Amino acid sequence: MKWITRSHVHVDRVACPWLIERFVDSQAEILFAADSLVEKIGREENAIPFDVEDAELGHHGGDCTFRAILKKYDLDDPTLLKLADIVNAADTGNLNAHPYAAGLEAVARGFSLMFPNDDENLEHQFFVYDALYAALKCEK
């Protein structure tokens, strides 16, 4: 399937493609577009929009898109739920809500500076999420 979101990825727009590729759609093709073009290109490409305004897979209340994807696809892995708390805190600017949130925000900012190309950014940052998932899985 094709999926589409806004370009210039940051916390949620990195975490969500990671979640999609690792747990929802291993053959996912992630497309990026300017905010004003996401809807148009999404229709043309028959792509599922995420982390865009008014999307089913978007922010709802105090929850980020990562949590919307967990709910939509019935992902109840306890480690993913822990990761969702971190992503949500970092993405919504509530950095005090989880001790790892500020670190994840800083990592996302640094990767955006090092790799301004969204595809390249994801390629490198997926290792961060793989490592964080592994570390959280070992926590008691």
N, CA, C and O atoms as CSV, one atom per row, in Angstrom:
chain,resi,resn,atom,element,x,y,z
A,1,MET,N,N,0.834,-1.180,0.000
A,1,MET,CA,C,0.000,0.000,0.000
A,1,MET,C,C,0.880,1.245,0.000
A,1,MET,O,O,2.046,1.208,0.391
A,2,LYS,N,N,0.294,2.336,-0.445
A,2,LYS,CA,C,0.958,3.628,-0.375
A,2,LYS,C,C,0.369,4.416,0.784
A,2,LYS,O,O,-0.826,4.345,1.074
A,3,TRP,N,N,1.233,5.158,1.424
A,3,TRP,CA,C,0.870,5.999,2.551
A,3,TRP,C,C,1.448,7.383,2.281
A,3,TRP,O,O,2.505,7.496,1.660
A,4,ILE,N,N,0.785,8.422,2.730
A,4,ILE,CA,C,1.284,9.776,2.466
A,4,ILE,C,C,1.171,10.656,3.702
A,4,ILE,O,O,0.219,10.559,4.475
A,5,THR,N,N,2.175,11.520,3.864
A,5,THR,CA,C,2.197,12.477,4.958
A,5,THR,C,C,2.922,13.735,4.508
A,5,THR,O,O,3.392,13.835,3.375
A,6,ARG,N,N,2.997,14.669,5.403
A,6,ARG,CA,C,3.683,15.932,5.124
A,6,ARG,C,C,5.195,15.714,5.087
A,6,ARG,O,O,5.737,14.875,5.807
A,7,SER,N,N,5.850,16.477,4.246
A,7,SER,CA,C,7.300,16.412,4.166
A,7,SER,C,C,7.934,17.096,5.380
A,7,SER,O,O,7.242,17.697,6.201
A,8,HIS,N,N,9.235,16.994,5.475
A,8,HIS,CA,C,10.030,17.526,6.595
A,8,HIS,C,C,9.664,16.796,7.885
A,8,HIS,O,O,9.134,17.385,8.827
A,9,VAL,N,N,9.958,15.518,7.897
A,9,VAL,CA,C,9.558,14.646,9.008
A,9,VAL,C,C,10.151,15.091,10.334
A,9,VAL,O,O,11.226,15.686,10.406
A,10,HIS,N,N,9.406,14.777,11.365
A,10,HIS,CA,C,9.862,14.992,12.734
A,10,HIS,C,C,9.379,13.788,13.542
A,10,HIS,O,O,9.164,12.725,12.960
A,11,VAL,N,N,9.205,13.906,14.816
A,11,VAL,CA,C,8.956,12.764,15.699
A,11,VAL,C,C,7.848,11.840,15.183
A,11,VAL,O,O,8.121,10.684,14.860
A,12,ASP,N,N,6.626,12.317,15.102
A,12,ASP,CA,C,5.492,11.458,14.742
A,12,ASP,C,C,5.596,10.963,13.302
A,12,ASP,O,O,5.207,9.833,13.005
A,13,ARG,N,N,6.120,11.803,12.405
A,13,ARG,CA,C,6.225,11.411,11.000
A,13,ARG,C,C,7.450,10.555,10.726
A,13,ARG,O,O,7.709,10.192,9.579
A,14,VAL,N,N,8.202,10.230,11.760
A,14,VAL,CA,C,9.237,9.191,11.687
A,14,VAL,C,C,8.712,7.946,12.394
A,14,VAL,O,O,8.827,6.835,11.878
A,15,ALA,N,N,8.142,8.139,13.564
A,15,ALA,CA,C,7.638,7.004,14.346
A,15,ALA,C,C,6.536,6.262,13.597
A,15,ALA,O,O,6.484,5.033,13.630
A,16,CYS,N,N,5.659,6.996,12.925
A,16,CYS,CA,C,4.543,6.350,12.222
A,16,CYS,C,C,5.001,5.497,11.037
A,16,CYS,O,O,4.554,4.356,10.920
A,17,PRO,N,N,5.865,5.992,10.160
A,17,PRO,CA,C,6.358,5.102,9.095
A,17,PRO,C,C,7.073,3.865,9.661
A,17,PRO,O,O,6.954,2.769,9.113
A,18,TRP,N,N,7.812,4.052,10.757
A,18,TRP,CA,C,8.462,2.904,11.402
A,18,TRP,C,C,7.391,1.904,11.852
A,18,TRP,O,O,7.498,0.708,11.582
A,19,LEU,N,N,6.369,2.400,12.533
A,19,LEU,CA,C,5.285,1.544,13.019
A,19,LEU,C,C,4.583,0.854,11.855
A,19,LEU,O,O,4.317,-0.347,11.910
A,20,ILE,N,N,4.288,1.602,10.817
A,20,ILE,CA,C,3.602,1.045,9.656
A,20,ILE,C,C,4.439,-0.063,9.023
A,20,ILE,O,O,3.933,-1.158,8.778
A,21,GLU,N,N,5.705,0.211,8.759
A,21,GLU,CA,C,6.551,-0.776,8.081
A,21,GLU,C,C,6.862,-1.994,8.947
A,21,GLU,O,O,6.987,-3.107,8.437
A,22,ARG,N,N,6.984,-1.785,10.243
A,22,ARG,CA,C,7.350,-2.901,11.121
A,22,ARG,C,C,6.143,-3.743,11.561
A,22,ARG,O,O,6.288,-4.941,11.802
A,23,PHE,N,N,4.949,-3.128,11.667
A,23,PHE,CA,C,3.827,-3.835,12.293
A,23,PHE,C,C,2.518,-3.828,11.500
A,23,PHE,O,O,1.594,-4.562,11.850
A,24,VAL,N,N,2.416,-3.022,10.446
A,24,VAL,CA,C,1.155,-2.923,9.713
A,24,VAL,C,C,1.311,-3.375,8.264
A,24,VAL,O,O,0.520,-4.185,7.782
A,25,ASP,N,N,2.307,-2.868,7.575
A,25,ASP,CA,C,2.445,-3.079,6.137
A,25,ASP,C,C,3.927,-3.115,5.775
A,25,ASP,O,O,4.534,-2.075,5.518
A,26,SER,N,N,4.497,-4.297,5.758
A,26,SER,CA,C,5.939,-4.431,5.514
A,26,SER,C,C,6.349,-3.985,4.112
A,26,SER,O,O,7.532,-3.760,3.854
A,27,GLN,N,N,5.393,-3.857,3.217
A,27,GLN,CA,C,5.684,-3.410,1.845
A,27,GLN,C,C,5.260,-1.952,1.626
A,27,GLN,O,O,5.114,-1.511,0.486
A,28,ALA,N,N,5.069,-1.232,2.687
A,28,ALA,CA,C,4.578,0.146,2.600
A,28,ALA,C,C,5.496,1.013,1.748
A,28,ALA,O,O,6.721,0.904,1.804
A,29,GLU,N,N,4.869,1.868,0.965
A,29,GLU,CA,C,5.592,2.905,0.233
A,29,GLU,C,C,5.153,4.229,0.847
A,29,GLU,O,O,3.991,4.620,0.735
A,30,ILE,N,N,6.084,4.909,1.490
A,30,ILE,CA,C,5.782,6.159,2.176
A,30,ILE,C,C,6.073,7.318,1.226
A,30,ILE,O,O,7.181,7.454,0.708
A,31,LEU,N,N,5.061,8.142,1.013
A,31,LEU,CA,C,5.190,9.319,0.155
A,31,LEU,C,C,5.167,10.572,1.026
A,31,LEU,O,O,4.502,10.616,2.061
A,32,PHE,N,N,5.898,11.579,0.588
A,32,PHE,CA,C,5.944,12.855,1.294
A,32,PHE,C,C,5.529,13.955,0.335
A,32,PHE,O,O,5.885,13.932,-0.843
A,33,ALA,N,N,4.778,14.914,0.844
A,33,ALA,CA,C,4.334,16.028,0.020
A,33,ALA,C,C,4.206,17.272,0.887
A,33,ALA,O,O,4.079,17.189,2.109
A,34,ALA,N,N,4.243,18.411,0.235
A,34,ALA,CA,C,3.967,19.660,0.929
A,34,ALA,C,C,2.569,19.558,1.534
A,34,ALA,O,O,1.677,18.941,0.952
A,35,ASP,N,N,2.388,20.157,2.684
A,35,ASP,CA,C,1.112,20.077,3.396
A,35,ASP,C,C,-0.067,20.386,2.475
A,35,ASP,O,O,-1.093,19.709,2.534
A,36,SER,N,N,0.072,21.390,1.638
A,36,SER,CA,C,-1.023,21.799,0.759
A,36,SER,C,C,-1.297,20.801,-0.368
A,36,SER,O,O,-2.330,20.894,-1.031
A,37,LEU,N,N,-0.392,19.853,-0.591
A,37,LEU,CA,C,-0.554,18.891,-1.687
A,37,LEU,C,C,-0.856,17.467,-1.233
A,37,LEU,O,O,-1.108,16.594,-2.064
A,38,VAL,N,N,-0.831,17.225,0.069
A,38,VAL,CA,C,-1.021,15.856,0.577
A,38,VAL,C,C,-2.353,15.277,0.112
A,38,VAL,O,O,-2.394,14.149,-0.378
A,39,GLU,N,N,-3.422,16.017,0.255
A,39,GLU,CA,C,-4.740,15.497,-0.112
A,39,GLU,C,C,-4.807,15.175,-1.610
A,39,GLU,O,O,-5.271,14.100,-1.989
A,40,LYS,N,N,-4.354,16.084,-2.450
A,40,LYS,CA,C,-4.388,15.905,-3.907
A,40,LYS,C,C,-3.539,14.708,-4.340
A,40,LYS,O,O,-4.011,13.837,-5.070
A,41,ILE,N,N,-2.301,14.672,-3.893
A,41,ILE,CA,C,-1.403,13.575,-4.271
A,41,ILE,C,C,-1.897,12.262,-3.673
A,41,ILE,O,O,-1.796,11.212,-4.308
A,42,GLY,N,N,-2.424,12.316,-2.475
A,42,GLY,CA,C,-2.979,11.120,-1.845
A,42,GLY,C,C,-4.083,10.497,-2.681
A,42,GLY,O,O,-4.125,9.279,-2.856
A,43,ARG,N,N,-4.982,11.336,-3.201
A,43,ARG,CA,C,-6.053,10.833,-4.088
A,43,ARG,C,C,-5.468,10.250,-5.367
A,43,ARG,O,O,-5.838,9.151,-5.781
A,44,GLU,N,N,-4.553,10.989,-5.991
A,44,GLU,CA,C,-3.950,10.543,-7.256
A,44,GLU,C,C,-3.215,9.218,-7.096
A,44,GLU,O,O,-3.246,8.379,-7.995
A,45,GLU,N,N,-2.560,9.028,-5.966
A,45,GLU,CA,C,-1.741,7.833,-5.719
A,45,GLU,C,C,-2.490,6.743,-4.952
A,45,GLU,O,O,-1.945,5.670,-4.693
A,46,ASN,N,N,-3.741,7.028,-4.594
A,46,ASN,CA,C,-4.522,6.106,-3.778
A,46,ASN,C,C,-3.747,5.740,-2.499
A,46,ASN,O,O,-3.632,4.572,-2.128
A,47,ALA,N,N,-3.231,6.770,-1.854
A,47,ALA,CA,C,-2.405,6.599,-0.662
A,47,ALA,C,C,-3.195,6.937,0.597
A,47,ALA,O,O,-4.067,7.806,0.580
A,48,ILE,N,N,-2.889,6.257,1.662
A,48,ILE,CA,C,-3.527,6.482,2.960
A,48,ILE,C,C,-2.833,7.659,3.645
A,48,ILE,O,O,-1.631,7.600,3.901
A,49,PRO,N,N,-3.576,8.730,3.943
A,49,PRO,CA,C,-2.949,9.880,4.602
A,49,PRO,C,C,-2.765,9.628,6.097
A,49,PRO,O,O,-3.603,9.005,6.749
A,50,PHE,N,N,-1.651,10.127,6.618
A,50,PHE,CA,C,-1.431,10.056,8.062
A,50,PHE,C,C,-0.688,11.304,8.528
A,50,PHE,O,O,0.082,11.910,7.784
A,51,ASP,N,N,-0.940,11.660,9.758
A,51,ASP,CA,C,-0.363,12.832,10.404
A,51,ASP,C,C,-0.580,14.104,9.582
A,51,ASP,O,O,0.318,14.928,9.411
A,52,VAL,N,N,-1.803,14.223,9.084
A,52,VAL,CA,C,-2.238,15.452,8.420
A,52,VAL,C,C,-3.581,15.853,9.029
A,52,VAL,O,O,-4.302,15.026,9.587
A,53,GLU,N,N,-3.892,17.119,8.909
A,53,GLU,CA,C,-5.123,17.634,9.508
A,53,GLU,C,C,-6.350,16.897,8.989
A,53,GLU,O,O,-6.485,16.646,7.791
A,54,ASP,N,N,-7.233,16.558,9.906
A,54,ASP,CA,C,-8.518,15.907,9.630
A,54,ASP,C,C,-8.411,14.483,9.110
A,54,ASP,O,O,-9.418,13.931,8.665
A,55,ALA,N,N,-7.244,13.870,9.146
A,55,ALA,CA,C,-7.101,12.479,8.713
A,55,ALA,C,C,-7.539,11.545,9.837
A,55,ALA,O,O,-7.380,11.854,11.018
A,56,GLU,N,N,-8.088,10.407,9.451
A,56,GLU,CA,C,-8.426,9.391,10.453
A,56,GLU,C,C,-7.172,9.020,11.246
A,56,GLU,O,O,-7.218,8.865,12.466
A,57,LEU,N,N,-6.064,8.882,10.538
A,57,LEU,CA,C,-4.787,8.567,11.176
A,57,LEU,C,C,-4.032,9.875,11.410
A,57,LEU,O,O,-3.041,10.182,10.747
A,58,GLY,N,N,-4.539,10.622,12.372
A,58,GLY,CA,C,-3.948,11.904,12.724
A,58,GLY,C,C,-4.082,12.153,14.211
A,58,GLY,O,O,-4.438,11.256,14.975
A,59,HIS,N,N,-3.798,13.358,14.607
A,59,HIS,CA,C,-3.940,13.738,16.016
A,59,HIS,C,C,-5.420,13.832,16.367
A,59,HIS,O,O,-6.225,14.365,15.604
A,60,HIS,N,N,-5.757,13.302,17.537
A,60,HIS,CA,C,-7.130,13.373,18.038
A,60,HIS,C,C,-7.050,13.641,19.536
A,60,HIS,O,O,-6.486,12.853,20.295
A,61,GLY,N,N,-7.616,14.752,19.937
A,61,GLY,CA,C,-7.510,15.130,21.344
A,61,GLY,C,C,-6.041,15.338,21.682
A,61,GLY,O,O,-5.333,16.061,20.981
A,62,GLY,N,N,-5.592,14.713,22.739
A,62,GLY,CA,C,-4.193,14.824,23.142
A,62,GLY,C,C,-3.312,13.721,22.598
A,62,GLY,O,O,-2.156,13.590,22.999
A,63,ASP,N,N,-3.854,12.920,21.681
A,63,ASP,CA,C,-3.105,11.772,21.157
A,63,ASP,C,C,-2.516,12.066,19.788
A,63,ASP,O,O,-3.172,12.652,18.926
A,64,CYS,N,N,-1.278,11.653,19.603
A,64,CYS,CA,C,-0.607,11.822,18.317
A,64,CYS,C,C,-1.022,10.708,17.353
A,64,CYS,O,O,-1.754,9.789,17.720
A,65,THR,N,N,-0.549,10.809,16.142
A,65,THR,CA,C,-0.900,9.860,15.084
A,65,THR,C,C,-0.445,8.441,15.400
A,65,THR,O,O,-1.135,7.481,15.056
A,66,PHE,N,N,0.692,8.296,16.043
A,66,PHE,CA,C,1.196,6.971,16.417
A,66,PHE,C,C,0.112,6.206,17.170
A,66,PHE,O,O,-0.130,5.031,16.896
A,67,ARG,N,N,-0.536,6.872,18.113
A,67,ARG,CA,C,-1.609,6.226,18.886
A,67,ARG,C,C,-2.823,5.915,18.012
A,67,ARG,O,O,-3.478,4.891,18.205
A,68,ALA,N,N,-3.127,6.789,17.056
A,68,ALA,CA,C,-4.255,6.534,16.144
A,68,ALA,C,C,-4.008,5.274,15.316
A,68,ALA,O,O,-4.932,4.500,15.066
A,69,ILE,N,N,-2.775,5.072,14.898
A,69,ILE,CA,C,-2.437,3.868,14.121
A,69,ILE,C,C,-2.535,2.626,15.000
A,69,ILE,O,O,-3.040,1.591,14.565
A,70,LEU,N,N,-2.055,2.729,16.227
A,70,LEU,CA,C,-2.181,1.593,17.153
A,70,LEU,C,C,-3.640,1.179,17.296
A,70,LEU,O,O,-3.964,-0.007,17.240
A,71,LYS,N,N,-4.516,2.160,17.480
A,71,LYS,CA,C,-5.944,1.875,17.667
A,71,LYS,C,C,-6.564,1.301,16.402
A,71,LYS,O,O,-7.262,0.289,16.459
A,72,LYS,N,N,-6.318,1.934,15.270
A,72,LYS,CA,C,-6.923,1.518,13.997
A,72,LYS,C,C,-6.569,0.075,13.655
A,72,LYS,O,O,-7.415,-0.674,13.167
A,73,TYR,N,N,-5.333,-0.313,13.907
A,73,TYR,CA,C,-4.862,-1.639,13.508
A,73,TYR,C,C,-4.777,-2.610,14.683
A,73,TYR,O,O,-4.121,-3.647,14.591
A,74,ASP,N,N,-5.440,-2.269,15.783
A,74,ASP,CA,C,-5.521,-3.145,16.964
A,74,ASP,C,C,-4.160,-3.668,17.411
A,74,ASP,O,O,-4.005,-4.853,17.706
A,75,LEU,N,N,-3.183,-2.777,17.456
A,75,LEU,CA,C,-1.841,-3.142,17.912
A,75,LEU,C,C,-1.779,-2.918,19.418
A,75,LEU,O,O,-1.759,-1.780,19.889
A,76,ASP,N,N,-1.748,-4.010,20.160
A,76,ASP,CA,C,-1.777,-3.892,21.616
A,76,ASP,C,C,-0.523,-4.451,22.276
A,76,ASP,O,O,-0.537,-4.767,23.466
A,77,ASP,N,N,0.548,-4.574,21.524
A,77,ASP,CA,C,1.843,-4.991,22.048
A,77,ASP,C,C,2.228,-4.029,23.176
A,77,ASP,O,O,2.312,-2.824,22.941
A,78,PRO,N,N,2.461,-4.523,24.383
A,78,PRO,CA,C,2.788,-3.643,25.515
A,78,PRO,C,C,4.001,-2.755,25.253
A,78,PRO,O,O,4.058,-1.625,25.738
A,79,THR,N,N,4.965,-3.254,24.495
A,79,THR,CA,C,6.144,-2.443,24.186
A,79,THR,C,C,5.776,-1.286,23.267
A,79,THR,O,O,6.285,-0.179,23.439
A,80,LEU,N,N,4.904,-1.522,22.301
A,80,LEU,CA,C,4.442,-0.436,21.433
A,80,LEU,C,C,3.654,0.601,22.230
A,80,LEU,O,O,3.734,1.796,21.946
A,81,LEU,N,N,2.905,0.153,23.213
A,81,LEU,CA,C,2.152,1.089,24.051
A,81,LEU,C,C,3.094,1.971,24.870
A,81,LEU,O,O,2.831,3.159,25.056
A,82,LYS,N,N,4.194,1.387,25.359
A,82,LYS,CA,C,5.213,2.182,26.063
A,82,LYS,C,C,5.844,3.193,25.107
A,82,LYS,O,O,6.033,4.359,25.456
A,83,LEU,N,N,6.163,2.737,23.908
A,83,LEU,CA,C,6.759,3.612,22.915
A,83,LEU,C,C,5.791,4.736,22.543
A,83,LEU,O,O,6.212,5.871,22.318
A,84,ALA,N,N,4.508,4.423,22.481
A,84,ALA,CA,C,3.504,5.436,22.167
A,84,ALA,C,C,3.511,6.561,23.202
A,84,ALA,O,O,3.334,7.727,22.849
A,85,ASP,N,N,3.712,6.223,24.466
A,85,ASP,CA,C,3.769,7.251,25.502
A,85,ASP,C,C,4.931,8.219,25.248
A,85,ASP,O,O,4.794,9.428,25.432
A,86,ILE,N,N,6.064,7.675,24.827
A,86,ILE,CA,C,7.248,8.505,24.563
A,86,ILE,C,C,7.020,9.371,23.324
A,86,ILE,O,O,7.255,10.579,23.349
A,87,VAL,N,N,6.563,8.747,22.249
A,87,VAL,CA,C,6.325,9.474,21.001
A,87,VAL,C,C,5.286,10.567,21.231
A,87,VAL,O,O,5.461,11.698,20.776
A,88,ASN,N,N,4.221,10.239,21.924
A,88,ASN,CA,C,3.166,11.220,22.172
A,88,ASN,C,C,3.704,12.407,22.963
A,88,ASN,O,O,3.426,13.556,22.620
A,89,ALA,N,N,4.459,12.144,24.003
A,89,ALA,CA,C,5.004,13.231,24.823
A,89,ALA,C,C,5.959,14.102,24.000
A,89,ALA,O,O,5.916,15.328,24.097
A,90,ALA,N,N,6.811,13.479,23.200
A,90,ALA,CA,C,7.769,14.240,22.389
A,90,ALA,C,C,7.069,15.007,21.279
A,90,ALA,O,O,7.428,16.150,20.995
A,91,ASP,N,N,6.085,14.399,20.656
A,91,ASP,CA,C,5.439,15.016,19.501
A,91,ASP,C,C,4.473,16.131,19.879
A,91,ASP,O,O,4.285,17.077,19.113
A,92,THR,N,N,3.870,16.029,21.032
A,92,THR,CA,C,2.889,17.036,21.440
A,92,THR,C,C,3.512,18.140,22.294
A,92,THR,O,O,2.806,19.026,22.775
A,93,GLY,N,N,4.822,18.091,22.482
A,93,GLY,CA,C,5.506,19.129,23.250
A,93,GLY,C,C,5.358,18.994,24.744
A,93,GLY,O,O,5.708,19.911,25.488
A,94,ASN,N,N,4.846,17.869,25.197
A,94,ASN,CA,C,4.663,17.609,26.623
A,94,ASN,C,C,5.867,16.809,27.118
A,94,ASN,O,O,5.723,15.677,27.580
A,95,LEU,N,N,7.045,17.404,27.016
A,95,LEU,CA,C,8.294,16.683,27.265
A,95,LEU,C,C,8.448,16.182,28.692
A,95,LEU,O,O,9.249,15.280,28.939
A,96,ASN,N,N,7.710,16.737,29.627
A,96,ASN,CA,C,7.793,16.277,31.016
A,96,ASN,C,C,6.940,15.043,31.279
A,96,ASN,O,O,6.996,14.473,32.369
A,97,ALA,N,N,6.153,14.626,30.293
A,97,ALA,CA,C,5.249,13.492,30.490
A,97,ALA,C,C,5.977,12.148,30.480
A,97,ALA,O,O,5.446,11.155,30.976
A,98,HIS,N,N,7.176,12.110,29.923
A,98,HIS,CA,C,7.955,10.868,29.916
A,98,HIS,C,C,9.438,11.221,29.940
A,98,HIS,O,O,9.865,12.142,29.243
A,99,PRO,N,N,10.230,10.496,30.738
A,99,PRO,CA,C,11.655,10.842,30.845
A,99,PRO,C,C,12.443,10.710,29.536
A,99,PRO,O,O,13.509,11.313,29.412
A,100,TYR,N,N,11.963,9.956,28.577
A,100,TYR,CA,C,12.670,9.808,27.303
A,100,TYR,C,C,12.225,10.811,26.248
A,100,TYR,O,O,12.859,10.915,25.198
A,101,ALA,N,N,11.157,11.547,26.501
A,101,ALA,CA,C,10.556,12.417,25.475
A,101,ALA,C,C,11.513,13.497,24.978
A,101,ALA,O,O,11.647,13.687,23.769
A,102,ALA,N,N,12.169,14.194,25.873
A,102,ALA,CA,C,13.080,15.269,25.453
A,102,ALA,C,C,14.231,14.709,24.631
A,102,ALA,O,O,14.675,15.345,23.675
A,103,GLY,N,N,14.712,13.543,24.987
A,103,GLY,CA,C,15.787,12.914,24.217
A,103,GLY,C,C,15.329,12.553,22.818
A,103,GLY,O,O,16.061,12.767,21.851
A,104,LEU,N,N,14.131,12.011,22.698
A,104,LEU,CA,C,13.612,11.645,21.381
A,104,LEU,C,C,13.410,12.890,20.525
A,104,LEU,O,O,13.697,12.876,19.328
A,105,GLU,N,N,12.922,13.954,21.126
A,105,GLU,CA,C,12.760,15.227,20.412
A,105,GLU,C,C,14.119,15.735,19.919
A,105,GLU,O,O,14.238,16.164,18.771
A,106,ALA,N,N,15.127,15.690,20.764
A,106,ALA,CA,C,16.464,16.158,20.378
A,106,ALA,C,C,17.046,15.301,19.258
A,106,ALA,O,O,17.655,15.824,18.325
A,107,VAL,N,N,16.862,14.000,19.350
A,107,VAL,CA,C,17.342,13.096,18.304
A,107,VAL,C,C,16.656,13.421,16.978
A,107,VAL,O,O,17.314,13.482,15.939
A,108,ALA,N,N,15.347,13.628,17.006
A,108,ALA,CA,C,14.605,13.952,15.784
A,108,ALA,C,C,15.110,15.256,15.171
A,108,ALA,O,O,15.268,15.353,13.954
A,109,ARG,N,N,15.362,16.248,16.004
A,109,ARG,CA,C,15.874,17.527,15.519
A,109,ARG,C,C,17.247,17.350,14.881
A,109,ARG,O,O,17.518,17.894,13.811
A,110,GLY,N,N,18.100,16.593,15.538
A,110,GLY,CA,C,19.443,16.360,15.004
A,110,GLY,C,C,19.431,15.611,13.684
A,110,GLY,O,O,20.159,15.968,12.758
A,111,PHE,N,N,18.607,14.575,13.592
A,111,PHE,CA,C,18.523,13.828,12.340
A,111,PHE,C,C,17.974,14.698,11.210
A,111,PHE,O,O,18.394,14.553,10.062
A,112,SER,N,N,17.047,15.595,11.519
A,112,SER,CA,C,16.512,16.490,10.493
A,112,SER,C,C,17.590,17.422,9.954
A,112,SER,O,O,17.587,17.762,8.771
A,113,LEU,N,N,18.501,17.830,10.812
A,113,LEU,CA,C,19.610,18.675,10.369
A,113,LEU,C,C,20.632,17.866,9.566
A,113,LEU,O,O,21.165,18.353,8.568
A,114,MET,N,N,20.899,16.655,9.993
A,114,MET,CA,C,21.879,15.812,9.308
A,114,MET,C,C,21.356,15.256,7.989
A,114,MET,O,O,22.106,15.127,7.022
A,115,PHE,N,N,20.064,14.929,7.953
A,115,PHE,CA,C,19.462,14.282,6.791
A,115,PHE,C,C,18.163,14.994,6.411
A,115,PHE,O,O,17.083,14.511,6.752
A,116,PRO,N,N,18.242,16.121,5.718
A,116,PRO,CA,C,17.030,16.854,5.361
A,116,PRO,C,C,16.140,16.125,4.352
A,116,PRO,O,O,14.959,16.450,4.230
A,117,ASN,N,N,16.681,15.156,3.637
A,117,ASN,CA,C,15.865,14.349,2.734
A,117,ASN,C,C,15.048,13.369,3.576
A,117,ASN,O,O,15.612,12.600,4.355
A,118,ASP,N,N,13.729,13.394,3.424
A,118,ASP,CA,C,12.852,12.591,4.281
A,118,ASP,C,C,13.120,11.097,4.191
A,118,ASP,O,O,13.143,10.414,5.215
A,119,ASP,N,N,13.322,10.577,2.986
A,119,ASP,CA,C,13.573,9.139,2.849
A,119,ASP,C,C,14.876,8.741,3.536
A,119,ASP,O,O,14.943,7.714,4.211
A,120,GLU,N,N,15.897,9.555,3.360
A,120,GLU,CA,C,17.184,9.277,3.992
A,120,GLU,C,C,17.069,9.398,5.516
A,120,GLU,O,O,17.652,8.608,6.258
A,121,ASN,N,N,16.323,10.383,5.960
A,121,ASN,CA,C,16.105,10.578,7.388
A,121,ASN,C,C,15.464,9.322,7.991
A,121,ASN,O,O,15.923,8.813,9.014
A,122,LEU,N,N,14.401,8.831,7.350
A,122,LEU,CA,C,13.735,7.622,7.861
A,122,LEU,C,C,14.693,6.439,7.888
A,122,LEU,O,O,14.740,5.683,8.859
A,123,GLU,N,N,15.450,6.292,6.815
A,123,GLU,CA,C,16.392,5.169,6.738
A,123,GLU,C,C,17.321,5.147,7.947
A,123,GLU,O,O,17.594,4.083,8.501
A,124,HIS,N,N,17.799,6.300,8.350
A,124,HIS,CA,C,18.702,6.367,9.499
A,124,HIS,C,C,17.964,6.303,10.830
A,124,HIS,O,O,18.422,5.639,11.760
A,125,GLN,N,N,16.836,6.982,10.932
A,125,GLN,CA,C,16.136,7.024,12.221
A,125,GLN,C,C,15.424,5.726,12.574
A,125,GLN,O,O,15.162,5.482,13.752
A,126,PHE,N,N,15.107,4.898,11.610
A,126,PHE,CA,C,14.463,3.627,11.944
A,126,PHE,C,C,15.315,2.823,12.926
A,126,PHE,O,O,14.775,2.099,13.762
A,127,PHE,N,N,16.628,2.942,12.833
A,127,PHE,CA,C,17.508,2.245,13.776
A,127,PHE,C,C,17.283,2.746,15.202
A,127,PHE,O,O,17.361,1.969,16.154
A,128,VAL,N,N,17.007,4.030,15.348
A,128,VAL,CA,C,16.729,4.598,16.668
A,128,VAL,C,C,15.477,3.937,17.248
A,128,VAL,O,O,15.462,3.534,18.411
A,129,TYR,N,N,14.437,3.830,16.436
A,129,TYR,CA,C,13.190,3.238,16.916
A,129,TYR,C,C,13.329,1.734,17.145
A,129,TYR,O,O,12.729,1.192,18.073
A,130,ASP,N,N,14.102,1.067,16.319
A,130,ASP,CA,C,14.379,-0.351,16.564
A,130,ASP,C,C,15.089,-0.522,17.904
A,130,ASP,O,O,14.748,-1.410,18.685
A,131,ALA,N,N,16.072,0.327,18.165
A,131,ALA,CA,C,16.827,0.241,19.414
A,131,ALA,C,C,15.955,0.597,20.618
A,131,ALA,O,O,16.014,-0.071,21.651
A,132,LEU,N,N,15.158,1.636,20.483
A,132,LEU,CA,C,14.274,2.027,21.587
A,132,LEU,C,C,13.248,0.939,21.864
A,132,LEU,O,O,12.966,0.629,23.022
A,133,TYR,N,N,12.693,0.361,20.814
A,133,TYR,CA,C,11.741,-0.742,20.982
A,133,TYR,C,C,12.413,-1.911,21.717
A,133,TYR,O,O,11.827,-2.479,22.638
A,134,ALA,N,N,13.622,-2.269,21.321
A,134,ALA,CA,C,14.352,-3.369,21.976
A,134,ALA,C,C,14.608,-3.058,23.451
A,134,ALA,O,O,14.440,-3.926,24.308
A,135,ALA,N,N,15.014,-1.821,23.746
A,135,ALA,CA,C,15.290,-1.451,25.138
A,135,ALA,C,C,14.004,-1.480,25.965
A,135,ALA,O,O,14.009,-1.964,27.097
A,136,LEU,N,N,12.914,-0.973,25.415
A,136,LEU,CA,C,11.653,-0.967,26.157
A,136,LEU,C,C,11.127,-2.368,26.373
A,136,LEU,O,O,10.500,-2.653,27.393
A,137,LYS,N,N,11.379,-3.239,25.418
A,137,LYS,CA,C,10.926,-4.629,25.530
A,137,LYS,C,C,11.584,-5.335,26.719
A,137,LYS,O,O,10.996,-6.237,27.315
A,138,CYS,N,N,12.783,-4.926,27.053
A,138,CYS,CA,C,13.522,-5.540,28.165
A,138,CYS,C,C,13.182,-4.937,29.523
A,138,CYS,O,O,13.513,-5.508,30.562
A,139,GLU,N,N,12.519,-3.777,29.511
A,139,GLU,CA,C,12.162,-3.141,30.790
A,139,GLU,C,C,11.099,-3.953,31.502
A,139,GLU,O,O,10.239,-4.569,30.872
A,140,LYS,N,N,11.168,-3.946,32.780
A,140,LYS,CA,C,10.159,-4.645,33.601
A,140,LYS,C,C,9.111,-3.676,34.058
A,140,LYS,O,O,8.176,-4.063,34.759
